[in-house]
Amino acid sequence: MKIISTIILTLILFSTLSAQWTFLPSLHKTRSGFDHAYNKDNGGMENITNIPSAQLSCKQCHSATGLYANGSPIDPETYTPICVDCHNFQNGVTVVEDACLNCHQKQRRERELYPGMDVHLNEGLTCMSCHSEEELHGDDGIAYSSLKETGAVKAKCINCHTQLSNNGSHNRHLGKVDCSACHAVSVYSCGGCHFETYTASGESRFNSEFKDYRLLVKKDGMVKLGAIATHSYNGKTNYIISSTHSHIIKRNATTCSDCHRGMGQVNVAIKEYNDTGSITLTKWNAGSKKIEILDAVIPIPGDWRQSLKLDHVTYTGDSLVFPTDPALWEYLKSETDNAHLYFAEPLDSATLSNLGFTRFPTGIEDEYISPKEFMLFQNYPNPFNPGTTIRYSIPNVTLSGVEGSRAQLKIYDVLGNEIATLVDGYRSAGEYSVDFNVSNLPSGVYYYQLKAGDFTAAKKMLLLK
């Protein structure tokens, strides 16, 4: 009997230690998603704040209630992720739905905004119906940098929906378009985040809830949902577009004409791009003092940095005073100081054409094939007077799925004196061109130098007046 009891206790101890060991690299333990998206080397908002994430007020996200699952209070100063974030062991090991939603506030808000719409909730499913214990505990042992990284989330529609109905939409989109791109009612995100409030207090303050829209991006070779969030900090502005997944799923959430031009109703985003080469994504409403997002399905083209037009806002009240006074929001500017795609790519020209685009991006890699190496090309024309164009390419340089690198392109004279800085900041993977125009420099030899990651290259050019 003693031998059996010892074996049972040993198995329990081994199981517990094994679970704790595999939990260590899981995202529920590391909470690394925010840091990774914010990091300047990944194109994040640190580029405009110059504040490392370790110095921000809020170090570890935790339940919005300020309580562990068993009801005991959380001390934000000493908090570290632990099993009782989710498990109330007084009632067993089952995780109740509120334990998930108390941390995942975005999903709770989706349910509030779209009550009764999600087919899964209507069927009595919960978070744990799709997200397995193995996924949440990180049993694969991989330290993912973000929930958006391929493989981090194991839940897939086809895990349950193994047999799709035989219809034109499924047959046409299967393997090319993610299920949620058609079946999600909306994505949800925040606009006009006042980052001074966050750095001062660790609390969030944002101007608008972005809803009733869907971005279309590419990830892993498929068209997927995307979402955008916008921020301001000390007069500078930022936005991030990332792949996402809505949890409000409806059988007939989308019609063909929502995405495709020429099938009935007009997709206003596609029409504006075809007419002007731009898409007005957000707009300041002076009456409501809100920034409003375009209520549409919005495909993201390859020239997104130039074509997407956004208004930005700031809060003029005290960063430490709550609640927010809606009257103290003000329009800031329509220029964006930093922007990046996060685990997402723009749509290629073939996909844009299928959606009804008749104008296509120029001056970039149209098919969005990431260059395989850093390159600095010879300027053209050369010799030149008064202007020339310099081309360079940035490859996919990270292993985590984030494309791009910080880049610096400078002009020097023959004595090594710096003449001009043409590029200084993060660049996504792709090929770029920048113009160099001079009127006050004498004829002679000049050099241009590109520094990006560990790459450095320089070339000679001749100004001939």
N, C-alpha and C positions, 0 to 999 in steps of 0.2 A: 504493500500500500504506500509506504514511504517513497519507494522508487517511482511509482506512478505519479505521486504528488510532486516529486522533484522534477520529473520530466515535464509535467504540465506547467509548473512555475518557470522552468527554463524556457519552454516554448513561448510563454507569455512575455517573459523578459526579452527574449530574442526578437519577438514581433514588435515590441515597443521600441527597442533600440533601433531596429531596422527602419521603422516608420520615421523615427526622429532623424536618422541618418539621411534618408532620401528626402526628407522635408527641407533639409538645409539649403539645397540649391533651388528650391521651388520659388516661384514668384510670390506666393503667399508669405514666404519667409524673407526674401530679399527685398521685395517692394521696389525693384530697380526700374520699373517702367518710367516713372517721372524723370528720374535722374538721366536716363538714357535719351529720352526725347528732348530734354532741356539742354543737354551737353553741347557746347559750342563745336566740338569736333564732329558731331552728328548733324550740324546745321541748326542747332536749337537756339532757344531764346537767350542763352548765356551770351550769345554774340552781341546783344544790345545792352545787357545788364552788367556784364563783366563781373558777375557774382557767382562763384562756384556753388553748386547745389548744396555742398556740405555746409555752407554758411547761411543758407536760407532758414527762416524762422521755424518752419515745420519740417522735421527730419523724417518722420515715419507716419504714413497715413494709417488711420485706425478708425474704429466704429464712430459714426457721427453722433451716437448717443453718449459717447464718453464712458461706456460700460463694456466690460467683457460679457461673453455670452451667459455667464452665470450670475450677472448682475453686479459684480464688484467693480469699483471705479478704476478707470485707467489714469495713470499719472503720465501726462505727455512728456515730461522731462526724462523719465526713466524707461519709457515704453520700448519694448522690443517685441516683434511678432512671436506669438506663442499659440499653443494648441487651443487654449480657452478663448481665443478670439472668436472661434467658430463653435467649439464644443462646450456644452454645459454638461459636464460629466455627472452632475447630480441627477440628471434625467437620462443617462445613457450616453451613447456616442453619436446618435442621429443629429444632423445639423438641420435646424429649423430654417425656414425661408427668410425670416427677418434677420437672422445672423448674416446671411449673404447680403441682403439689401441695405443693412445698416452701414456697410462699407461701400457697396456698389450703388451709390446714390443715383447715378445716371440711369440705371435700370429701374430703380424705384420711380424716378420722375417720368420715365417713359410710360409706365403703367398708369400714373396719375393723369398724364396728358391724353392718353388714348385708351380710356377704360372700355373693357369688354371687346376690344378688337383683336387681341392676340389669340390665335387658334390654339396655341399650346396651353395657355392659362385656362381657356374655356374648356379644355379637355382634362383639367385638373393636374397638369404637369407642373413640376417645380424646377428650380435651378439644378438640383441634383438628378433630375430625370435625364438631363443631357450631359452634365459635367460630372465625370466619374471621380471617385475618391483617388484613383491613381493619377489623374490629371492634376487635381488640386494639391496632392501631396508631393508631386514632382517625382513620381516613381521611375521615370525614365532616366533620372540622374543628370539631366542636362540643365545647365544654368542659363535659362532664356533671359534676354535683356528686356523683353517687353511681351505683353499678351499678344501683340500684333505680329510678333516674329513667327514665321512658319514653324509649326510643330508645337508651339506653346499651348494652344487650345486644341484638344483632341476631339471636341464635339463637332460633328458634321451632320448636315441634314440627311445625307445618304446613309448614315449609320442606322437610321430608323426607316427612312423612305427608300427602301432598297428597290422597289419597283415603281417607276414613274409612269403615269398615264401616257398613252401613246397619242400625242397631239402635236400640232405644228410648232408650238412654242418650245416644248421640251425637245423635240427632235432637232430644231434649229439651233438652240442655245446650249444643249448638253455638251459639257466639256469646254465651253467657251465663256459662259456667263455663270457666275455664282448664283445659287438659288435666291439669296437674300436681295440681290440686285433687282429682282422682279417682284418678290413676295413681301418685302419690307414696306410698311406703311410710310415710314419716315426714318431719318436718322435724327439724333438729338445731340446738340453741343452748345457751348456757351460763346457769346460774342462780347468783345469789349472788356476783357478781363483787365482790371486795374492792378497791375503788378506791384505798384508801390504799397498797396494795402497788404498784399501777400508777404512782401519782404519785411514789412513793419510788424505784422501781427500773426502771420501764419494763417489768417482767415482769407477766404475768397470773397471778391466783390466783382460782379460782372454786370454789364449793361443789359444784355438781351439773352433770351433763350432762342437759339436757332432750331427751328423745327419746321415740319412740312416741306422739307427739301431732301434731295439725295444727290450726292456727287457720285460720278462714275469714274473709277480709276482702274489701273491694272495692277495685279499682284499675282505672282506665280503663273503668269501667262494667261490669266483669266480676268474678265471684267468683274469688278467687285465694287461694293459700296465704299464711299469715302465720306469723311466729315471734315469740317474746318473749325478751328478755334482761333480767335484773334485776341491780341493783347497790346497794351501800351505800357511804357515805362519811361518816366522822365522825358517825355516828348518824343520818344522813339517808338516804333511800331513793329509788330511781328504777327505772322500767322503761320499755322501748321496745318497741312492737309495730310490726313492719314487714312489708311484702310480701316474699316470698322465693320461692325455687325449689329444691326438693329435687333431688338428682342420683341418688336411688335410686328408679328407676321400674320399676313392675311392671304387667303387663297387667291383673290383677284385684286391685289393691291395696285397692280400696274396694268395699263393697256398698252398696246403697241404704239399708239400715238403719243404716249407720255415721253417715250424715248426717241422714236423715229419720226423724222420730218416727212410730211407728205402722206400721212395716214389718218387724216382727219383734223385734229386740233394742232395748233402751232406750238412747238417747243420754243419758248421765247429765248432760251439761252443759245440754241443752235441758230435761230434766226438772227439774233444780234451779232453773233460771231460771223455768220455769212455776210451780213451787211456791212459790218464795221471792223471786224478783226478783234473785237473785244467782247467780254462778258461782264456785265455789271453784277457782281456777286453780292455785295452789301451796299446799302445806301443809308445815309443819315436822315432821319425824319425829325425835323426841328420841332414839329408840333408835339409829338409824343416823347421827344428826347431819347429816341431809341435808334439803334442801327438795325435795319431790317434785311433779312437774307432773301434772295430770290426764291420764290415758291415754285420750284420746278425740279425736274431731273436735269442735272448739270454735268455734261461730260467734260473732263479736264483735258485740254489739248496740250500738245508738246511745248508750245510757247507760253505756258501758264504764267510764268513770271511777268511777261509783258501784257498778256491779254486779259488776265483777271483784274478787275477794277474793284477796289474796296475803299469804303470810308472807315476811318478809325475815330474812336472817342477817348475821352479821359474824364476822370472824376475830379472835380475841383474842391471837394470837401476834405476834411481831416481824415487821413488814412486810418487812424485809430478809433474813429467814432462810428458806432453802429446804433441804430439801423441806417441803411443808405438813404440819403435824401434824393429822390428821383430828379428834383429840379437842378441838382448840381452836376449832372452829366452834361458835357459839352463836346461839340465836334472838335476833333484835333487836326486831322489832315487826311488826304487821300493818297499819300505816298507811303509805301511800305519799306521799312529799313531792313527787315530780315524775314525770309520766308523759306520754308523747306517742305519737301514731300517726305513723309515718314512711313516706311514700309509700304510704299505705293509708287507707282509710275504713272505718267500721263498715258492717254490712249494713243495708239499708233494710228497712222493715216488710214489704214484699211478699215479699222473699227470706226473711225470718225466718218468715213465715207458711207459705211453701212447705216449709220445713224442719220445721215442726210446732210453732212457738212459738204459744202461746195467750195469753201476756202480752206486752205491748209497752211500749217505753220511753215515759215521760211526762215532760213538763216540758222537752223538747228538740224540735228539728226532727226529727219522726218519720221523714220520708223522707230526711233528711240532705241537704237542698238548701242549699248554702252561701249565706249572705246575700251580696248583691252590694255592700254598703257597710257602714261602721261606723254604728251607730245607738245612741242613748241614748233610751229611752222614758220617758214620764211615769210616775212611781211610782203604785202603786195599793194600798190606797185613799189618797186625798188630799183633804182633811185626814185625818190618821191619829192613832191612839192605841191601844196603845203601839207597834204595828209596821206596817210597810209593805213592799212588794216592789218592787224596782227591776230592770228588764229592760234588757239591752243585747245587741248583736249584733256578731260579729267576722267579717269576710269572708275569703275566700281572697286574701291580700294579697301572696304571693310568686309570682314567675315560675317558681320551681324545682320546684313541685309540693308544697311543704310548706305546709300550711294553718295560719293562725293568726297571733297576735301577742302580744307582752307587753301586759298590760292593768293599769290601776290605777284603782280606783274609790274615791273618798274623800268624806267628809261634812264640810261646813264650816258654821260659824254665820255670821250676817250681818256680823260683823266680820272674817271671813276666817280665824278660828282653826280649825285642823283638829280635828274631833271624833272621827272614826273612819276606819280603812282597811278597806274591805269586801273588796277584791280587790287582789292585788299579785302578779302572776306571769303565766306563759304561759297562753294560752287557744287551743285549736283553733278553727277556723272553726265558727260555729254561733251559736245564740241562747241566752242565759243569763239566769237570774234569781237574785237574792240578796236575802235578808231583812235588814231593818234594824229592830232592836227596841231600844227605849229605855225606861228607867224613872226615870232620874235627871236628865233634861234638862227644862228649863222649856219651856212653850209658846212658840211663835214660828216664824219663818221659818228654814229651813235650806236649804242647797244641796248637791247631789251632783254630782261632776265625774268624767267618764270620760276617761282618757288612754290611747290605744292607737296605736302607730305614730306617724304624724304627725297623728292625729285627737285633738281635744279638744272636749268639749261639757259643758255644765253645765245643770242644771234646778233649779227651785225647788220646795220642798215645805213643807207647813204641819203642824206638830205642835200639836194642839189638845187640851188636857187639860180 
